[in-house]
Amino acid sequence: MDTTINNKIRELALTEGFDLCGFTSLDPLYEHQAYLERWINTQSNADMAWFHRNSDKRIHPSLLVPEAHSAIILLSSYYTSPERNEPNEASFKETTSAKIARYARFKSDYHDSLNQRLNAFSQQINMYFPGAALKHYTDTGPILERALAHKAGLGWIGKNTCLIVPGKGSYFFISVLFSTLNLTADLPIVEDHCGTCVKCISACPTFALIGPRFLDARSCISYHTIESKKEIPSSISSQLMNNIFGCDICQEVCPHNRKPYESKNLFAEINSKLSQLSDDDYESLSHDRFLSLFRNTPIHRTGYNRFMRNIQAYLKNRADI
């Protein structure tokens, strides 16, 4: 099969700053249907009601953009080394153990930054192949992004439910661009490289991973510190450890993240001010200071009141130690 067009699009993707690019058809994802139905029927999606909508489009991606024939799957790394986070590491003195999930340690929201990157990429595609680039999404539409990325040969879905890229780990955003082109589909990774390892399942302090590749959001630290608008249940808040926004535990313990891939073309600038905040800074955080630190970031979308709810839970845990 002719892969010349694929090669050109992959070249354009790397030029625009994406780290990896794969291609897949829009055939139904029947192998994921039973999982999705079980996840929703057991209410493991918690209060995230949007998963009840458009389930047909999640399984049949061709319904989302009917004029499309293929999907281009793009990965963008969000891992940053300590040296990159703290450029003045020699003079840095840690005054807090509070942790923000890696994906949110930037000065802008990945939705916005990657949308700009996708717009530029689409324009480049359409210069070479007029009208070929249609709609694109990054963690927004009713799409099973990990399933499509697996199908496009970019990685496999690990027991922690994350897409794991061979030799590069799991700290990646997944973007999907629908195209009118009949692109040659890449072959999926068939082997389960997790093997017998269950480190992610064992490490979860709230037992949210109730089995391989099955996460109950009702027990997930990320859900309770980001998505939930309610008070954090005591059974969860007592186990938050030092997580004040999101949680990376199941990724941090994964052997495939021993040497995570770090992009040379990060999607946004690192918010280096976060490494300078102390517990006192968090405790006394005003709304104005919150906005100056987190405006236009995922933390801003969660809101000041919920962020302070998380901080109070963290501080109480520290006081109880």
C-alpha positions as CSV (number, residue, x, y, z in Angstrom):
1,M,0.0,0.0,0.0
2,D,1.2,3.5,-0.8
3,T,2.4,5.3,2.4
4,T,3.7,8.4,0.7
5,I,0.9,10.6,2.0
6,N,1.3,9.1,5.5
7,N,4.9,10.0,5.5
8,K,4.3,13.5,4.4
9,I,1.6,14.0,7.1
10,R,3.9,12.5,9.7
11,E,6.6,14.9,8.6
12,L,4.2,17.9,9.0
13,A,3.1,16.7,12.4
14,L,6.7,16.6,13.7
15,T,7.4,20.0,12.2
16,E,4.4,21.5,14.0
17,G,5.8,20.1,17.4
18,F,3.9,16.9,17.9
19,D,6.0,14.1,19.2
20,L,4.3,11.1,17.6
21,C,1.8,10.5,14.8
22,G,-0.2,7.5,13.8
23,F,-3.0,6.6,11.4
24,T,-6.1,4.5,11.7
25,S,-9.5,3.8,10.1
26,L,-12.8,4.8,11.5
27,D,-14.1,1.3,11.8
28,P,-16.3,0.6,14.9
29,L,-14.5,0.0,18.2
30,Y,-16.6,-3.0,19.1
31,E,-13.9,-4.4,21.3
32,H,-14.3,-1.5,23.7
33,Q,-18.1,-1.4,23.8
34,A,-18.5,-3.9,26.6
35,Y,-16.0,-2.1,28.8
36,L,-17.7,1.3,28.2
37,E,-21.1,-0.1,28.9
38,R,-19.9,-1.8,32.1
39,W,-18.1,1.3,33.3
40,I,-21.3,3.4,32.9
41,N,-23.7,0.8,34.1
42,T,-21.7,0.3,37.4
43,Q,-21.7,4.1,37.8
44,S,-17.9,4.1,37.8
45,N,-18.0,7.4,35.9
46,A,-19.3,9.0,39.1
47,D,-21.0,12.4,38.4
48,M,-19.4,12.7,34.9
49,A,-22.8,12.6,33.2
50,W,-21.4,13.5,29.8
51,F,-20.3,9.8,29.4
52,H,-24.0,8.9,29.2
53,R,-24.3,10.9,26.0
54,N,-23.1,10.1,22.5
55,S,-22.0,6.5,23.4
56,D,-22.8,5.5,19.9
57,K,-20.3,8.1,18.6
58,R,-17.6,6.8,20.9
59,I,-17.9,3.3,19.5
60,H,-18.6,4.5,15.9
61,P,-16.2,7.4,15.4
62,S,-17.4,7.8,11.8
63,L,-20.6,9.2,13.1
64,L,-18.8,12.1,14.7
65,V,-17.5,13.4,11.3
66,P,-19.4,11.5,8.6
67,E,-17.4,13.0,5.7
68,A,-14.1,11.6,7.2
69,H,-12.4,8.4,6.1
70,S,-9.4,8.3,8.4
71,A,-8.1,9.6,11.7
72,I,-4.7,11.0,12.4
73,I,-3.6,10.4,16.0
74,L,-1.1,12.8,17.5
75,L,0.8,12.6,20.8
76,S,2.3,15.5,22.8
77,S,4.5,14.8,25.8
78,Y,3.8,16.8,29.0
79,Y,6.6,15.3,31.0
80,T,9.2,17.7,32.3
81,S,12.3,16.8,34.3
82,P,13.0,18.5,37.7
83,E,15.8,20.5,36.2
84,R,13.4,21.9,33.6
85,N,10.8,22.7,36.3
86,E,13.2,24.5,38.5
87,P,15.8,26.3,36.4
88,N,17.4,27.7,39.6
89,E,17.6,24.4,41.3
90,A,20.9,25.3,43.1
91,S,19.1,27.9,45.1
92,F,15.8,26.1,45.3
93,K,14.6,25.0,48.7
94,E,11.5,22.9,48.9
95,T,9.0,24.4,51.4
96,T,6.0,22.2,50.5
97,S,5.2,18.7,49.4
98,A,1.9,19.6,47.8
99,K,1.7,18.1,44.3
100,I,-0.1,19.2,41.1
101,A,-0.5,16.6,38.4
102,R,2.2,17.0,35.8
103,Y,-0.2,17.9,33.0
104,A,-1.3,21.0,34.8
105,R,2.1,22.5,35.7
106,F,2.1,24.9,32.8
107,K,1.1,28.5,32.2
108,S,-1.7,27.7,29.8
109,D,-4.5,25.1,29.3
110,Y,-3.5,22.2,27.1
111,H,-6.8,22.4,25.3
112,D,-6.0,25.9,24.1
113,S,-2.4,25.4,23.4
114,L,-2.8,22.1,21.5
115,N,-5.8,23.5,19.6
116,Q,-3.5,26.2,18.2
117,R,-1.0,23.6,17.3
118,L,-3.7,21.5,15.6
119,N,-5.0,24.5,13.7
120,A,-1.5,25.2,12.3
121,F,-1.1,21.5,11.5
122,S,-4.5,21.4,9.7
123,Q,-3.5,24.4,7.6
124,Q,-0.3,22.7,6.5
125,I,-2.2,19.5,5.5
126,N,-4.7,21.5,3.5
127,M,-1.9,23.3,1.7
128,Y,-0.7,19.9,0.3
129,F,-4.0,18.1,0.3
130,P,-6.9,20.7,-0.1
131,G,-9.8,20.1,2.2
132,A,-8.2,17.0,3.7
133,A,-8.1,18.1,7.3
134,L,-11.5,18.3,8.9
135,K,-12.3,18.5,12.7
136,H,-9.8,17.9,15.5
137,Y,-10.2,17.2,19.2
138,T,-8.0,17.1,22.3
139,D,-9.9,15.6,25.2
140,T,-13.1,17.3,24.2
141,G,-15.4,15.4,21.9
142,P,-17.1,12.0,22.5
143,I,-14.0,10.0,21.4
144,L,-12.2,7.0,22.8
145,E,-8.8,8.6,22.3
146,R,-6.8,5.9,23.9
147,A,-8.6,3.2,21.9
148,L,-7.8,5.1,18.6
149,A,-4.2,5.7,19.7
150,H,-3.8,2.0,20.4
151,K,-5.4,1.1,17.1
152,A,-3.0,3.5,15.3
153,G,0.0,1.6,16.7
154,L,1.2,4.3,19.1
155,G,1.0,2.3,22.3
156,W,-1.1,-0.1,24.4
157,I,-3.6,0.6,27.1
158,G,-1.9,-0.2,30.4
159,K,-3.5,-1.7,33.6
160,N,-3.6,1.9,34.9
161,T,-5.9,2.7,31.9
162,C,-3.3,5.1,30.4
163,L,-1.9,4.8,26.9
164,I,1.7,3.6,27.3
165,V,4.1,4.3,24.4
166,P,6.9,1.7,24.1
167,G,10.2,3.1,25.4
168,K,8.6,6.5,26.1
169,G,6.1,6.0,28.9
170,S,2.6,7.4,29.4
171,Y,2.9,11.2,29.9
172,F,1.2,12.2,26.7
173,F,-1.8,14.1,25.5
174,I,-3.8,12.5,22.7
175,S,-5.2,14.6,19.8
176,V,-7.4,13.3,17.0
177,L,-7.7,14.9,13.6
178,F,-10.4,13.5,11.2
179,S,-9.4,13.5,7.5
180,T,-11.1,13.0,4.2
181,L,-8.0,11.1,3.0
182,N,-8.0,7.3,2.8
183,L,-4.8,6.9,4.8
184,T,-3.0,3.6,5.3
185,A,-3.7,2.4,8.8
186,D,-0.9,1.6,11.1
187,L,-0.9,-1.8,12.8
188,P,-1.8,-1.9,16.5
189,I,0.4,-3.2,19.2
190,V,-1.0,-6.7,20.0
191,E,1.2,-7.7,22.9
192,D,0.3,-6.6,26.5
193,H,3.6,-5.3,27.7
194,C,2.3,-4.9,31.3
195,G,2.7,-8.6,31.7
196,T,2.1,-9.7,35.3
197,C,3.0,-6.3,36.8
198,V,0.3,-4.8,39.1
199,K,2.3,-2.0,40.6
200,C,-0.2,0.7,39.6
201,I,-3.1,-1.3,41.1
202,S,-1.2,-1.9,44.4
203,A,0.0,1.7,44.7
204,C,-3.4,3.5,44.4
205,P,-4.1,4.7,47.9
206,T,-7.9,4.8,47.4
207,F,-8.1,1.5,45.5
208,A,-9.6,3.3,42.5
209,L,-8.1,0.7,40.1
210,I,-10.4,-2.2,41.0
211,G,-8.8,-4.4,38.4
212,P,-6.6,-4.2,35.3
213,R,-7.8,-1.4,33.0
214,F,-10.8,-0.6,35.1
215,L,-10.9,2.6,37.1
216,D,-13.8,3.6,39.4
217,A,-13.8,7.4,39.4
218,R,-15.8,7.4,42.6
219,S,-12.6,6.4,44.4
220,C,-10.1,8.3,42.2
221,I,-8.1,11.2,43.6
222,S,-8.0,12.9,40.2
223,Y,-11.8,12.9,40.0
224,H,-12.3,14.2,43.5
225,T,-9.7,17.0,43.2
226,I,-10.6,18.1,39.7
227,E,-14.1,17.1,38.4
228,S,-16.2,16.7,41.5
229,K,-18.1,19.8,42.8
230,K,-18.9,18.1,46.1
231,E,-17.0,17.9,49.4
232,I,-14.4,15.2,49.2
233,P,-15.5,12.2,51.3
234,S,-13.5,11.6,54.4
235,S,-12.5,8.1,53.1
236,I,-10.9,9.8,50.1
237,S,-9.6,13.0,51.7
238,S,-7.7,11.1,54.3
239,Q,-5.8,9.3,51.5
240,L,-5.1,12.2,49.3
241,M,-1.5,12.2,50.5
242,N,0.0,15.4,49.0
243,N,-2.1,15.7,45.9
244,I,-3.9,19.0,45.7
245,F,-4.8,18.8,42.0
246,G,-5.0,15.5,40.2
247,C,-2.8,12.5,40.8
248,D,0.1,10.7,39.0
249,I,0.7,7.8,41.4
250,C,-0.4,5.1,39.0
251,Q,2.0,6.6,36.3
252,E,4.9,7.3,38.7
253,V,5.1,3.7,39.8
254,C,4.9,2.3,36.3
255,P,8.1,0.6,35.2
256,H,7.6,2.0,31.7
257,N,8.0,5.5,33.1
258,R,11.5,5.0,34.6
259,K,12.8,7.2,31.8
260,P,9.8,9.1,30.4
261,Y,10.0,10.8,27.1
262,E,10.6,14.6,27.4
263,S,9.6,16.7,24.4
264,K,11.9,19.3,22.9
265,N,8.7,21.1,21.8
266,L,6.6,21.4,24.9
267,F,3.0,22.6,24.2
268,A,3.3,25.5,26.7
269,E,5.7,27.2,29.0
270,I,6.3,25.7,32.5
271,N,4.8,27.6,35.4
272,S,8.1,27.8,37.4
273,K,6.4,29.8,40.2
274,L,4.7,26.6,41.5
275,S,8.0,25.3,42.8
276,Q,8.3,28.4,44.9
277,L,5.1,28.1,46.8
278,S,5.1,27.0,50.5
279,D,2.3,25.5,52.6
280,D,1.7,29.0,54.0
281,D,1.4,30.4,50.5
282,Y,-1.2,27.8,49.7
283,E,-3.1,28.2,53.0
284,S,-3.3,32.0,52.6
285,L,-4.0,31.9,48.8
286,S,-6.3,34.8,47.9
287,H,-8.6,34.7,44.9
288,D,-6.5,37.4,43.2
289,R,-3.3,35.4,43.8
290,F,-5.1,32.3,42.5
291,L,-5.9,34.1,39.3
292,S,-2.4,35.5,38.8
293,L,-1.0,32.0,39.2
294,F,-3.6,29.9,37.4
295,R,-5.6,32.0,34.9
296,N,-6.2,30.1,31.7
297,T,-5.0,26.8,33.1
298,P,-6.8,23.6,34.0
299,I,-6.7,24.7,37.6
300,H,-8.5,27.9,36.8
301,R,-11.3,25.8,35.2
302,T,-11.7,23.9,38.4
303,G,-12.1,27.2,40.3
304,Y,-10.8,28.8,43.4
305,N,-13.3,27.3,45.9
306,R,-12.7,23.7,44.8
307,F,-8.9,24.3,44.7
308,M,-9.0,25.7,48.3
309,R,-11.1,22.7,49.3
310,N,-8.3,20.4,48.1
311,I,-5.6,22.5,49.9
312,Q,-7.5,22.3,53.2
313,A,-7.7,18.5,52.9
314,Y,-3.9,18.4,52.1
315,L,-3.1,20.6,55.1
316,K,-5.3,18.6,57.4
317,N,-3.5,15.4,56.3
318,R,-0.1,17.1,57.0
319,A,-1.3,18.2,60.5
320,D,-2.5,14.7,61.3
321,I,0.9,13.1,60.5
